[in-house]
Amino acid sequence: MVITRDLAEEPLPHVTMPWLAAYFTPPDAQTAEMKAQLALSDTLVRELLDCDELVIATPVYNYNIPAALKAWVDHIVRKGLTLGFDGSGLVTGKKATLLIASGGEYGETSPIRDRDIATQYLRGRFKSY
């Protein structure tokens, strides 16, 4: 089965204070409203954990990833589910492919190599795969 999420066509909501309140509340103490705040995030985490391979295709905007992709990352980085309480990644044994399109070249000899925030950010989030 292939699940496709086109974040440009169907953007995700950004993390909000009510979402964060639900996130930092232990599951057994969450209200129905808090569970509703995390419902989409729960779905996205389940999709990630159930996949064999993750493919992310993204443009680079001002050296970084688009806000729509950052919103997805914010929803799937969940302590105790995808992120250990010590900061270690809990998602292992999966293949992640990053396809990044940019208007600049960031190779080893590039004078703007240090501005390649998008690649560094995504590799940092998915290095344990």
Secondary structure, 3 states (H helix, E strand, C coil): CCCCCCCCCCCCCCCCHHHHHHHCCCHHHCCHHHHHHHHHHHHHHHHHHHCCEEEEEEECECCECCHHHHHHHHHHCCECCCECCCCCECCCCCEEEEEEECCCCCCCCCCCHHHCHHHHHHHHHHCCC
